[in-house]
Amino acid sequence: LIQEKSNIASSLYKDGIKFIEGFQDFHKKVLEHNLKTGIATNADDRTLIITNETLKLDTFFGKHIYNITCVNNVCKPDPAVYLHAAEQLEIEPQFCIAIEDSAHGVKAAKSAGMLCIGINTHGKPEQIKESDIKVNRFSEIDLKKILKK
């Protein structure tokens, strides 16, 4: 029963997963600035595999897709997965920008010493209240302004 429940959940997840509106355009702007990119997620291996198969994350991030398995299953709000991603990208955490849509993710990014942009994807601004910059959509992120700082 547990396996069947897991299979049903995975199928529903696969059918419902999509990029946050504006992500692809934002990612193009990031690449125009020659910035390194990666993912640091709380997802388990199975969920990450489904997400990558559905969204082709590796076409955006190459091998720089990290999940909790990379850090002994330590989940956000612990900063471990963010610190691991920064190390793999060879960037000091204080020079990283994290984009988060959950309170645990914001806390993890801030604890890692990163600038955190909170994106209000859930319509619950309290989820991102501790972020450095708050936006409702990717198109509101002024990358040039952030990079000048």
C-alpha positions as a printed NumPy array, in Angstrom:
array([[  0.   ,   0.   ,   0.   ],
       [  2.825,   2.384,   0.794],
       [  4.435,   1.73 ,  -2.589],
       [  1.117,   2.187,  -4.392],
       [  0.494,   5.451,  -2.542],
       [  3.991,   6.622,  -3.453],
       [  3.445,   5.736,  -7.125],
       [  0.135,   7.622,  -7.206],
       [  1.716,  10.657,  -5.536],
       [  4.587,  10.596,  -8.028],
       [  2.193,  10.417, -10.963],
       [  0.147,  13.35 ,  -9.67 ],
       [  3.316,  15.308,  -9.009],
       [  4.643,  14.653, -12.517],
       [  1.385,  15.844, -14.091],
       [  1.301,  19.017, -11.991],
       [  4.934,  20.155, -12.036],
       [  5.773,  23.231, -14.073],
       [  8.174,  26.122, -14.05 ],
       [  7.287,  29.226, -12.095],
       [  6.041,  31.744, -14.647],
       [  8.893,  33.791, -16.068],
       [ 11.657,  31.397, -15.015],
       [ 12.963,  30.661, -18.514],
       [ 13.238,  34.351, -19.449],
       [ 14.918,  35.136, -16.135],
       [ 17.377,  32.27 , -16.611],
       [ 18.342,  33.689, -20.022],
       [ 19.133,  37.043, -18.37 ],
       [ 21.237,  35.285, -15.761],
       [ 23.258,  33.573, -18.483],
       [ 23.715,  36.895, -20.315],
       [ 25.559,  38.069, -17.184],
       [ 27.745,  34.926, -17.265],
       [ 26.575,  33.876, -13.808],
       [ 26.9  ,  30.311, -12.602],
       [ 23.622,  28.631, -11.701],
       [ 22.526,  25.626,  -9.728],
       [ 19.649,  24.125,  -7.799],
       [ 19.681,  23.387,  -4.065],
       [ 16.468,  21.55 ,  -3.223],
       [ 14.855,  19.687,  -0.361],
       [ 13.577,  17.112,  -2.857],
       [ 14.402,  13.465,  -2.37 ],
       [ 16.012,  11.483,  -5.194],
       [ 12.756,  10.16 ,  -6.646],
       [ 11.101,  13.573,  -6.724],
       [ 14.203,  15.145,  -8.247],
       [ 14.354,  12.486, -10.977],
       [ 10.69 ,  13.073, -11.854],
       [ 11.199,  16.851, -11.842],
       [ 14.266,  16.613, -14.064],
       [ 12.571,  14.233, -16.502],
       [  9.529,  16.502, -16.73 ],
       [ 11.198,  19.93 , -16.846],
       [ 14.621,  18.976, -18.237],
       [ 16.352,  20.87 , -15.446],
       [ 19.729,  19.624, -16.584],
       [ 19.382,  21.661, -19.787],
       [ 19.363,  24.749, -17.567],
       [ 21.712,  23.739, -14.756],
       [ 23.878,  20.953, -16.179],
       [ 25.322,  18.854, -13.391],
       [ 24.681,  21.538, -10.77 ],
       [ 21.491,  20.075,  -9.346],
       [ 21.82 ,  19.241,  -5.662],
       [ 19.338,  17.754,  -3.264],
       [ 19.274,  16.555,   0.312],
       [ 20.936,  13.261,  -0.634],
       [ 24.112,  15.268,  -1.271],
       [ 24.127,  16.381,   2.373],
       [ 23.124,  13.208,   4.26 ],
       [ 19.407,  14.034,   3.952],
       [ 19.693,  17.237,   5.968],
       [ 16.723,  19.39 ,   4.973],
       [ 16.181,  23.109,   4.882],
       [ 15.998,  25.241,   7.017],
       [ 19.484,  23.868,   7.635],
       [ 21.829,  25.591,   5.137],
       [ 23.741,  22.4  ,   4.23 ],
       [ 22.338,  21.959,   0.705],
       [ 22.99 ,  25.627,  -0.107],
       [ 26.54 ,  25.458,   1.225],
       [ 27.128,  22.283,  -0.779],
       [ 25.843,  23.924,  -3.973],
       [ 28.054,  26.972,  -3.433],
       [ 31.075,  24.748,  -2.885],
       [ 30.363,  22.751,  -6.057],
       [ 29.913,  25.968,  -8.041],
       [ 33.157,  27.276,  -6.501],
       [ 31.502,  30.454,  -5.245],
       [ 31.741,  31.802,  -1.715],
       [ 28.241,  31.823,  -0.186],
       [ 28.3  ,  35.591,   0.407],
       [ 28.534,  36.038,  -3.373],
       [ 25.543,  33.789,  -4.077],
       [ 21.949,  34.77 ,  -4.746],
       [ 19.279,  32.304,  -3.689],
       [ 15.714,  32.468,  -4.951],
       [ 13.236,  30.908,  -2.544],
       [  9.486,  30.605,  -2.125],
       [  9.263,  29.   ,   1.326],
       [ 10.071,  30.101,   4.86 ],
       [ 12.406,  27.117,   5.368],
       [ 14.211,  27.877,   2.121],
       [ 14.616,  31.556,   2.99 ],
       [ 15.998,  30.636,   6.404],
       [ 18.437,  28.164,   4.842],
       [ 19.7  ,  30.691,   2.293],
       [ 20.11 ,  33.421,   4.903],
       [ 21.847,  31.004,   7.31 ],
       [ 24.245,  30.113,   4.492],
       [ 25.121,  33.816,   4.2  ],
       [ 23.509,  34.288,   0.797],
       [ 21.438,  37.147,  -0.538],
       [ 17.916,  35.779,  -0.684],
       [ 15.217,  36.818,  -3.107],
       [ 11.838,  35.654,  -1.895],
       [  9.357,  34.934,  -4.661],
       [  5.747,  34.835,  -3.495],
       [  4.551,  31.878,  -5.557],
       [  1.989,  30.721,  -3.003],
       [  0.237,  34.051,  -2.458],
       [  1.426,  33.925,   1.151],
       [  3.882,  36.781,   1.708],
       [  4.591,  35.552,   5.251],
       [  6.519,  32.659,   3.657],
       [  9.168,  35.053,   2.338],
       [  9.075,  37.794,   4.99 ],
       [ 12.693,  37.158,   6.068],
       [ 14.107,  37.41 ,   2.516],
       [ 16.296,  40.358,   1.506],
       [ 14.267,  41.153,  -1.597],
       [ 10.6  ,  40.276,  -2.058],
       [  8.918,  39.805,  -5.439],
       [  5.745,  38.231,  -6.772],
       [  7.226,  37.052, -10.068],
       [ 10.557,  36.613, -11.798],
       [  9.959,  39.638, -14.033],
       [ 10.191,  41.882, -10.947],
       [ 13.793,  40.883, -10.213],
       [ 16.135,  43.698, -11.244],
       [ 19.284,  41.666, -11.81 ],
       [ 21.386,  44.643, -12.941],
       [ 20.581,  46.534,  -9.752],
       [ 21.347,  43.521,  -7.557],
       [ 24.663,  42.877,  -9.279],
       [ 25.788,  46.504,  -8.802],
       [ 25.685,  45.956,  -5.037]])
